[in-house]
Amino acid sequence: MQHQKKDKHFIKQPIYAGGPKAMGAFISSHLQYPQEALQQGIEGTVNIRYAIDYKGDVAEAKVISGLGHGCDEEAQRVVRLLKFDVPKTRGLRVLYHKNIHVHFNIPAPQSTTPPAEIQYHYTQPTPANENSPTPPPAGYSYTITF
């Protein structure tokens, strides 16, 4: 008779589909830098404590340490968009608490310089034909754009 191994954790934690990298990608894609913080040059990290209900939705999000200038509200908004997979916990409706760091970094300015272009033309001399007054040009040309 085989002895069944006992589960190590009584209450299973919620999991974001795709793991932590997918959650970071979701946050960075939905995060909109606040205009006031952008004008003031504010960068940093907002720490948020959030609660996940038994359905996998974020029930509440509270700022532990923030930056101000609209960054705290934006971080809360993005964290409330998260959706988790919650395993069944023996019929109990458990409220899970987790912490997350939302980073605000000013995006690098986009380059507005026009692309560089290099043109190279090569014509190979051809022997003159006695019947035609001008020989046809022979050769090739390249255009390289950066």
N, C-alpha and C positions, 0 to 999 in steps of 0.2 A: 504494500500500500504506500502510495506516494504522499509525502507531507506537503501540503500546499503552503507556499510562502506567504506570510502576512504582509499586507500593504504597509509601506513605511509611513505614508502620510495619510492621516485620517481625512483631512480636507484638501482637495486638489485645487491648485491655483489656476486662474484663468490664463489663457494663452492667446496671444495675438497671432492670427493666421499669417504664416510666413516668417515668424520669428522677429527678433529685435531689429534686424537690418531692414525688414519690410516695414516695421513700424516707424523707424527713422526716416525711411524714404517717403512714407505717407505724410509724416509731419512736415518734412522739408518741402514737399510738393504743394501742400495746402497752406503753408505759412505765408502770410502777406506782411511784409515789413511795414510797420506803421509810419505814416508820412511824417508825423512830428518827431519820432525817433530818428528817422532818416535825415531830416533837416538839422537836428542837433548833433548827429554823429554818435548816437548811443549804440553801444555794442555790449554784449554780455550774455548771461544765462539766467533764465527764470526757472526757479524750482517750484514744482506744483505737486501737491498731494491730492490724489483723486480716488474716488470710490467707484467700484464696479459692482453692479447689482447682479442678481442671479440670472438675468437674461443676457448679460454680456455688454450692456450699455453703461456708459460712464454716467453715474447718477449725480455726482458733484465734483467740482474741481476747485481747490483752494490754493492760493498763492502762498508759498512758504517764504521765499525771498524773491523780490522782483526788481525790475529796472525802472518802472514808471514809463511815462511818455507813450502810453498805449501798448507797450510790449506785454504787460501782464494780462490785459484783456484779450489780446490776440492769442497768447499761449493758452489761456483757458478755453477760448473758442475752438482751437485746433484739437486740444485734448478731449473735449466733449464730443468730437466727431469720431473718435476711436471706437471700434467694435471688437469685442473679444469673444472667444469660444470658451464657454464655461462648462466643465464636466459636471455631471450629476453628483451631488454630495448627499447621498442617502435620503433624498427627499427634503433636505433643508434648504431654506432660502438664505444664503450667506451673502454678506456685503464685504467685498474685498477692498483693502486699502493698499495703494501703491504710490511710489514717488517717481517723478520723471523730471529730467532737465531738458528745457527747450532752449536751444542756442540761437541767438540773434547775431548774425555777422553781416555787415554792410556788404552788398554784392559789389564786385569789382566793376568799374565803368567799362562799357563796351567800346571798342576801338571804332572810330568813325573814319579812319584813313581809307582812301580808295585802294583797291588792290593794285599791286605792282604788276607791270606787264613787260615782258622782254620779248622782242621780236628778233628772229635770226633768219636771214635769207641767204641762200647759197645758189649760185647759178654756175653750172658747169659749161665751159666753153665747148662748142661743137664745131666740127670742121665746116667751113663754108661750102654751100652747095652752089655749083656754077649756074644752075637754072633759076634760083630765087635771089632777089636782090638783098633780102635780109634773112638771116637764119632764124629759125624758131628758138625761143629761149628754152633751155633745158635746165632742170634743177629742182630744188625743193625749198620749202620755207617752214619754219616752226614759230609758234606763238606760245609762250609759257606765261600763265597768269598765277600770281601768288595771292 
